[in-house]
Amino acid sequence: MRDNGDFWHFNPLLYKENDVVSIPGNPEFLVKDKWGYDKEKNDFAISKNFTVLVVWEYDLKKNKEETINKILKYAQS
């Protein structure tokens, strides 16, 4: 399971792919570049026979019970 913070991983509900962002200590970059990097990490895990469940901070805050149930269902599969 990967917990994606809305700011650190740029939740697509809150950011557009061509938004320019700055993370403290890093130069500015495009949101889609971070998404690409996160996809590479997920793809690598999958290539090693892991399954990946991405949980967004937004979902946990807005739909806590539903998100927890989703995580539990994922863990049991």
MODELLER restraints for C-alpha pairs under 7 A, 6 or more apart:
rsr = mdl.restraints
at = mdl.atoms
rsr.add(forms.Gaussian(group=physical.xy_distance, feature=features.Distance(at['CA:1:A'], at['CA:52:A']), mean=5.49, stdev=0.5))
rsr.add(forms.Gaussian(group=physical.xy_distance, feature=features.Distance(at['CA:1:A'], at['CA:53:A']), mean=4.62, stdev=0.5))
rsr.add(forms.Gaussian(group=physical.xy_distance, feature=features.Distance(at['CA:1:A'], at['CA:54:A']), mean=5.93, stdev=0.5))
rsr.add(forms.Gaussian(group=physical.xy_distance, feature=features.Distance(at['CA:2:A'], at['CA:52:A']), mean=6.98, stdev=0.5))
rsr.add(forms.Gaussian(group=physical.xy_distance, feature=features.Distance(at['CA:2:A'], at['CA:53:A']), mean=6.06, stdev=0.5))
rsr.add(forms.Gaussian(group=physical.xy_distance, feature=features.Distance(at['CA:2:A'], at['CA:54:A']), mean=4.83, stdev=0.5))
rsr.add(forms.Gaussian(group=physical.xy_distance, feature=features.Distance(at['CA:2:A'], at['CA:55:A']), mean=6.08, stdev=0.5))
rsr.add(forms.Gaussian(group=physical.xy_distance, feature=features.Distance(at['CA:3:A'], at['CA:54:A']), mean=6.03, stdev=0.5))
rsr.add(forms.Gaussian(group=physical.xy_distance, feature=features.Distance(at['CA:3:A'], at['CA:55:A']), mean=4.88, stdev=0.5))
rsr.add(forms.Gaussian(group=physical.xy_distance, feature=features.Distance(at['CA:3:A'], at['CA:56:A']), mean=6.01, stdev=0.5))
rsr.add(forms.Gaussian(group=physical.xy_distance, feature=features.Distance(at['CA:3:A'], at['CA:57:A']), mean=6.96, stdev=0.5))
rsr.add(forms.Gaussian(group=physical.xy_distance, feature=features.Distance(at['CA:4:A'], at['CA:54:A']), mean=6.74, stdev=0.5))
rsr.add(forms.Gaussian(group=physical.xy_distance, feature=features.Distance(at['CA:4:A'], at['CA:55:A']), mean=5.93, stdev=0.5))
rsr.add(forms.Gaussian(group=physical.xy_distance, feature=features.Distance(at['CA:4:A'], at['CA:56:A']), mean=4.85, stdev=0.5))
rsr.add(forms.Gaussian(group=physical.xy_distance, feature=features.Distance(at['CA:4:A'], at['CA:57:A']), mean=6.04, stdev=0.5))
rsr.add(forms.Gaussian(group=physical.xy_distance, feature=features.Distance(at['CA:5:A'], at['CA:56:A']), mean=6.13, stdev=0.5))
rsr.add(forms.Gaussian(group=physical.xy_distance, feature=features.Distance(at['CA:5:A'], at['CA:57:A']), mean=5.04, stdev=0.5))
rsr.add(forms.Gaussian(group=physical.xy_distance, feature=features.Distance(at['CA:6:A'], at['CA:56:A']), mean=6.56, stdev=0.5))
rsr.add(forms.Gaussian(group=physical.xy_distance, feature=features.Distance(at['CA:6:A'], at['CA:57:A']), mean=5.68, stdev=0.5))
rsr.add(forms.Gaussian(group=physical.xy_distance, feature=features.Distance(at['CA:6:A'], at['CA:58:A']), mean=6.47, stdev=0.5))
rsr.add(forms.Gaussian(group=physical.xy_distance, feature=features.Distance(at['CA:9:A'], at['CA:34:A']), mean=6.82, stdev=0.5))
rsr.add(forms.Gaussian(group=physical.xy_distance, feature=features.Distance(at['CA:10:A'], at['CA:31:A']), mean=6.62, stdev=0.5))
rsr.add(forms.Gaussian(group=physical.xy_distance, feature=features.Distance(at['CA:16:A'], at['CA:31:A']), mean=6.99, stdev=0.5))
rsr.add(forms.Gaussian(group=physical.xy_distance, feature=features.Distance(at['CA:17:A'], at['CA:30:A']), mean=6.88, stdev=0.5))
rsr.add(forms.Gaussian(group=physical.xy_distance, feature=features.Distance(at['CA:17:A'], at['CA:31:A']), mean=5.10, stdev=0.5))
rsr.add(forms.Gaussian(group=physical.xy_distance, feature=features.Distance(at['CA:17:A'], at['CA:32:A']), mean=4.54, stdev=0.5))
rsr.add(forms.Gaussian(group=physical.xy_distance, feature=features.Distance(at['CA:18:A'], at['CA:30:A']), mean=5.61, stdev=0.5))
rsr.add(forms.Gaussian(group=physical.xy_distance, feature=features.Distance(at['CA:18:A'], at['CA:31:A']), mean=6.03, stdev=0.5))
rsr.add(forms.Gaussian(group=physical.xy_distance, feature=features.Distance(at['CA:18:A'], at['CA:32:A']), mean=6.36, stdev=0.5))
rsr.add(forms.Gaussian(group=physical.xy_distance, feature=features.Distance(at['CA:19:A'], at['CA:30:A']), mean=5.67, stdev=0.5))
rsr.add(forms.Gaussian(group=physical.xy_distance, feature=features.Distance(at['CA:19:A'], at['CA:31:A']), mean=5.61, stdev=0.5))
rsr.add(forms.Gaussian(group=physical.xy_distance, feature=features.Distance(at['CA:20:A'], at['CA:28:A']), mean=6.39, stdev=0.5))
rsr.add(forms.Gaussian(group=physical.xy_distance, feature=features.Distance(at['CA:20:A'], at['CA:29:A']), mean=5.48, stdev=0.5))
rsr.add(forms.Gaussian(group=physical.xy_distance, feature=features.Distance(at['CA:20:A'], at['CA:30:A']), mean=4.65, stdev=0.5))
rsr.add(forms.Gaussian(group=physical.xy_distance, feature=features.Distance(at['CA:20:A'], at['CA:31:A']), mean=6.31, stdev=0.5))
rsr.add(forms.Gaussian(group=physical.xy_distance, feature=features.Distance(at['CA:21:A'], at['CA:28:A']), mean=5.39, stdev=0.5))
rsr.add(forms.Gaussian(group=physical.xy_distance, feature=features.Distance(at['CA:21:A'], at['CA:29:A']), mean=5.62, stdev=0.5))
rsr.add(forms.Gaussian(group=physical.xy_distance, feature=features.Distance(at['CA:21:A'], at['CA:30:A']), mean=6.21, stdev=0.5))
rsr.add(forms.Gaussian(group=physical.xy_distance, feature=features.Distance(at['CA:21:A'], at['CA:31:A']), mean=6.60, stdev=0.5))
rsr.add(forms.Gaussian(group=physical.xy_distance, feature=features.Distance(at['CA:22:A'], at['CA:28:A']), mean=4.46, stdev=0.5))
rsr.add(forms.Gaussian(group=physical.xy_distance, feature=features.Distance(at['CA:22:A'], at['CA:29:A']), mean=6.54, stdev=0.5))
rsr.add(forms.Gaussian(group=physical.xy_distance, feature=features.Distance(at['CA:42:A'], at['CA:52:A']), mean=6.62, stdev=0.5))
rsr.add(forms.Gaussian(group=physical.xy_distance, feature=features.Distance(at['CA:59:A'], at['CA:67:A']), mean=6.49, stdev=0.5))
rsr.add(forms.Gaussian(group=physical.xy_distance, feature=features.Distance(at['CA:60:A'], at['CA:67:A']), mean=5.69, stdev=0.5))
